[in-house]
């Protein structure tokens, strides 16, 4: 499943980029998350652009509740 693979990649990226201790929520700024997700989705080419945009909108709404940070549990 291309979407599951993409989300797995994003989980790893969040864990690498976060400043939080290992095993935590791995928050990263929405802007970073959005850039990486869009980039990986475009490389993969199997996730439709409208699904990418809808997913990022959902993540933005969640991030807005967390001072602009995306948490692994959000996806």
C-alpha positions in Angstrom: 0.0 0.0 0.0 1.7 3.3 -1.1 0.0 5.4 1.5 1.1 3.1 4.4 4.6 3.1 3.0 4.6 6.9 2.8 3.3 7.2 6.4 5.9 4.8 7.6 8.6 7.0 6.0 7.1 10.0 7.6 7.1 8.3 11.1 10.8 7.6 10.7 11.5 11.2 9.4 9.6 12.6 12.4 11.6 10.5 14.8 14.9 11.7 13.2 14.0 15.4 13.0 12.3 15.8 16.4 14.1 17.5 19.3 12.1 15.3 21.8 13.6 12.2 23.5 13.3 8.9 21.7 10.0 7.1 22.2 8.0 10.3 22.5 5.4 11.9 20.3 8.2 13.1 17.9 6.7 16.5 17.2 8.0 18.4 14.1 6.8 21.7 12.7 3.9 21.4 10.2 5.9 23.2 7.6 8.6 20.6 7.7 6.1 17.8 7.7 4.2 19.3 4.8 7.4 19.7 2.7 8.6 16.2 3.3 5.2 14.6 2.8 4.6 16.5 -0.4 8.1 15.6 -1.7 7.8 11.9 -0.9 4.3 11.7 -2.3 5.5 13.3 -5.6 8.4 10.9 -5.9 6.2 7.9 -5.2 3.6 9.1 -7.7 1.0 6.6 -6.5 -0.8 8.9 -4.1 -3.2 11.2 -5.9 -2.6 14.9 -5.5 -6.1 15.6 -4.1 -5.5 12.9 -1.4 -2.2 14.5 -0.5 -3.8 18.0 -0.2 -6.7 16.6 1.9 -4.3 14.7 4.2 -2.1 17.8 4.7 -5.2 19.9 5.5 -6.2 17.4 8.2 -2.7 17.5 9.6 -2.7 21.3 9.6 -5.9 21.3 11.6 -4.3 18.9 14.1 -1.0 20.9 14.2 -2.9 24.1 14.9 -4.1 22.6 18.1 -0.5 21.7 19.1 1.2 25.0 18.6 1.9 24.2 14.9 3.5 20.8 15.6 2.6 17.5 14.0 2.7 14.5 16.3 3.1 10.9 15.1 -0.3 10.0 16.6 -1.9 12.4 14.2 -1.2 10.1 11.3 
